[in-house]
């Protein structure tokens, strides 16, 4: 069982940065790949980024590639999402999730077993 808590969301102006943090409980954190998803009002769940259990492989949605960076610290049971050059279309609730899977399966929300409650990110124009 993994308990996930996101933090770091808030209101930011377009072009600005924001860093989201995901804290996961459990001694087996290093056994999970981790991902970030988002959901904007009236839209479905959208893949944002993922990182495999070692941190050696990362994945990004085309819409955030070059602007967002994901990294993890297994010693601290933490995954971070550094978001730069934010756009109003990045406005959404961002969710962190843990998965037993790896590779391209990490792009699908169906591959994740544990989810946090989400943190709101609002980007003003």
Secondary structure, 3 states (H helix, E strand, C coil): CCCEEEECCEEEECCCCEEEEEEECCCCHHHCEEEEEEECCCCCEEEEEEECCCCCCEEECCCCCCCEEEEEECCCCEEEEEECCCCHHHCEEEEEEEECCCHHHHHCHHHCCEECCCEEEEEEC
